[in-house]
Amino acid sequence: MISDEQAKAAQEIAKFGQKGIDAASEAGGFFAKTFGNAIEHFSQAIADKAAAYRIVNRVKIALKTQERLAKLGVTDFKAIDFRNGVPLLEGISDEPDESLQDVWAAYLANALNPGNPTVTANRQLINIIRQLEPDDLKILSGLSSQELNQSRSEALIKKAVDFLVDEEALNQCLSRLTALGLFAFENGPDRLVLEKSQERPCRVTIETALGEFHAMPLLVVLKNAIEEPEAG
């Protein structure tokens, strides 16, 4: 009798079909070129589970990444070292959600693009992306890099209506993003008040009934890393 995991794996392979098998072969070459020894180590680590659905996740993200790199005209990739390559592959393999697969693909394309030297594969960002929920993307997409990078003397105030979510959902997402270090939360009387003349970037605040969630520099780093790559 096969396990639930094996049954799910078989179903995923069946859905994928011959085109998927061809794509898997192509993606395997892409990952071998990109990750080197890390992909071999990772493949051996999960071989005993025969988790075909993880292979499907990897293939989907590989194809999405290749599509982005092709649009940029990138054929030579930056290297991803073994230390960061293994957790990156783990994160990619475990993500079945389409919207978060797009986030991984954008991040990977930026990290591989020699024309984008500011974005690299690193464990901090990998761990953050792995812990994102699909609902969190409504908050992240509702904050543009331009808004976060713009220097201003007073905070740009945003509320639930700006993200097309109700306040309860907003509080849940912001609490999770705060735990990841992307926001700082304040609701007490002794809040830090900066001089209005002191202009600086990352001055964005989301107000809810719970209090104020202030954007942190790590949010800027993440947004820049997962921004959809564009040809220069």
C-alpha positions in Angstrom: 0.0 0.0 0.0 1.5 3.4 -1.0 1.6 6.3 1.3 -0.3 9.6 0.8 2.9 11.3 -0.2 3.7 8.7 -2.8 0.2 8.9 -4.2 0.4 12.7 -4.4 3.8 12.4 -6.1 2.3 10.0 -8.7 -0.6 12.4 -9.4 1.8 15.3 -9.9 3.9 13.3 -12.4 0.8 12.3 -14.2 -0.4 15.9 -14.4 3.0 17.0 -15.7 2.9 14.6 -18.7 5.5 14.3 -21.4 6.0 18.1 -21.8 6.6 18.2 -18.1 9.2 15.5 -18.3 11.0 17.4 -21.1 10.8 20.5 -19.0 12.2 18.7 -16.0 15.1 17.6 -18.1 15.8 21.1 -19.2 15.3 22.5 -15.7 17.7 19.8 -14.4 20.4 21.2 -16.7 19.6 24.7 -15.6 20.0 23.9 -11.9 23.1 21.9 -12.6 24.7 24.9 -14.3 23.5 27.3 -11.7 24.0 25.4 -8.4 26.8 23.0 -9.2 27.6 20.6 -6.4 24.7 21.9 -4.3 22.1 20.4 -6.5 23.8 17.0 -6.4 24.0 17.1 -2.6 20.4 18.2 -2.3 19.1 15.6 -4.7 20.8 12.8 -2.7 19.3 14.1 0.5 15.7 13.8 -0.7 16.1 10.8 -3.0 14.7 8.4 -0.4 11.4 10.3 -0.2 10.8 10.2 -4.0 8.9 13.5 -3.6 7.9 14.1 -7.2 5.8 17.1 -6.2 9.0 18.8 -5.0 10.6 18.1 -8.4 7.6 19.7 -10.0 8.0 22.8 -7.9 11.6 23.1 -8.8 10.8 22.7 -12.5 8.1 25.3 -12.4 10.4 27.9 -10.7 13.3 27.0 -13.0 11.2 27.7 -16.1 9.9 30.9 -14.6 13.4 32.0 -13.8 14.7 31.1 -17.3 11.9 33.1 -18.8 12.9 36.2 -16.8 16.6 35.7 -17.6 15.8 35.3 -21.3 13.9 38.6 -21.4 17.0 40.2 -19.9 19.2 38.6 -22.4 21.3 37.0 -19.6 23.2 33.9 -20.6 26.1 34.1 -18.2 25.1 33.7 -14.5 26.6 34.8 -11.2 27.8 31.9 -9.1 25.7 30.7 -6.1 27.9 29.2 -3.5 27.2 25.8 -1.9 26.4 27.4 1.5 23.5 29.4 0.1 22.6 27.0 -2.7 21.3 24.2 -0.6 18.8 26.2 1.5 17.8 28.1 -1.7 17.0 24.8 -3.4 15.1 23.6 -0.3 13.0 26.7 -0.3 12.2 26.4 -4.1 11.4 22.7 -3.8 9.0 23.2 -0.9 6.9 26.0 -2.5 3.7 24.9 -4.3 1.9 28.3 -4.4 2.0 29.9 -7.8 2.3 33.5 -6.5 5.2 32.6 -4.2 6.9 30.6 -7.0 6.9 33.9 -8.9 8.7 35.6 -5.9 11.3 32.8 -5.9 11.8 33.1 -9.7 12.2 36.9 -9.5 14.7 36.6 -6.6 16.7 33.9 -8.4 16.8 35.8 -11.6 18.0 38.9 -9.8 20.6 36.9 -7.9 21.9 35.3 -11.1 21.9 38.4 -13.2 25.5 39.9 -13.4 23.9 43.2 -14.3 22.3 43.3 -10.8 25.3 43.2 -8.4 23.4 44.4 -5.4 21.2 41.2 -5.2 22.9 38.0 -4.1 21.7 34.6 -2.7 22.0 34.9 1.1 20.4 32.9 3.9 18.7 35.8 5.5 16.6 36.6 2.4 16.1 32.9 1.7 14.7 32.3 5.2 12.4 35.3 4.9 10.9 34.2 1.5 10.5 30.6 2.8 8.3 32.0 5.7 6.1 34.2 3.5 2.4 33.4 3.1 0.5 34.2 -0.1 -1.5 36.9 1.8 1.7 38.7 2.7 2.2 39.5 -1.0 -0.7 41.9 -0.9 1.2 43.9 1.7 4.6 43.7 -0.1 3.1 44.5 -3.5 1.2 47.5 -1.9 4.6 49.0 -1.0 6.6 50.1 -4.0 10.4 50.3 -3.9 10.1 53.9 -5.0 8.0 54.7 -1.9 10.5 52.9 0.4 13.6 54.4 -1.2 12.4 57.9 -1.4 13.8 60.2 1.3 11.2 62.2 3.2 11.0 64.2 6.4 7.6 62.8 7.5 6.4 59.2 7.3 4.1 58.2 4.4 1.0 56.8 6.2 -0.8 53.8 4.8 -3.9 52.0 6.0 -5.8 48.8 5.3 -7.7 50.4 2.4 -4.4 50.9 0.6 -3.8 47.2 0.5 -7.4 46.1 -0.4 -7.6 43.9 2.7 -9.6 44.1 5.9 -7.9 45.3 9.1 -7.8 41.9 10.7 -6.0 40.3 7.8 -3.7 43.3 7.6 -2.8 42.9 11.3 -2.1 39.2 10.9 0.2 39.8 7.9 2.0 42.7 9.5 2.5 40.7 12.7 4.1 37.9 10.7 6.3 40.4 8.7 7.3 42.1 11.9 8.5 38.8 13.3 10.6 38.4 10.2 12.3 41.8 10.9 10.6 43.7 8.0 8.6 46.1 10.3 8.9 47.5 13.8 5.7 47.7 15.8 4.8 50.6 18.2 1.7 51.3 20.2 2.9 52.9 23.4 3.1 56.6 24.4 6.9 56.7 24.3 7.3 56.4 20.5 10.5 57.5 18.8 9.7 60.8 17.1 12.2 62.0 14.5 12.8 65.6 13.6 10.8 66.6 10.5 13.9 68.1 9.0 15.7 64.8 9.1 15.0 63.3 5.7 15.7 59.7 5.2 14.5 56.7 3.1 12.3 53.9 4.4 10.0 56.3 6.2 6.7 54.5 5.6 4.2 53.6 8.4 1.2 51.4 8.2 -1.4 52.4 10.8 -4.0 49.9 12.2 -6.1 49.7 15.3 -3.3 47.8 17.0 -0.8 50.6 16.5 1.9 51.6 14.0 4.0 49.3 11.9 7.2 51.1 10.7 9.0 49.8 7.6 12.6 48.6 8.4 15.7 48.7 6.1 15.4 44.9 5.7 12.1 45.4 3.9 13.9 47.6 1.4 16.5 44.9 0.8 13.8 42.3 0.3 11.7 44.4 -2.1 14.8 45.2 -4.2 15.7 41.5 -4.3 12.2 40.2 -5.3 11.4 43.1 -7.7 10.5 41.7 -11.2 13.7 42.1 -13.2 13.5 44.5 -16.1 15.8 44.9 -19.1 17.9 48.0 -18.9 
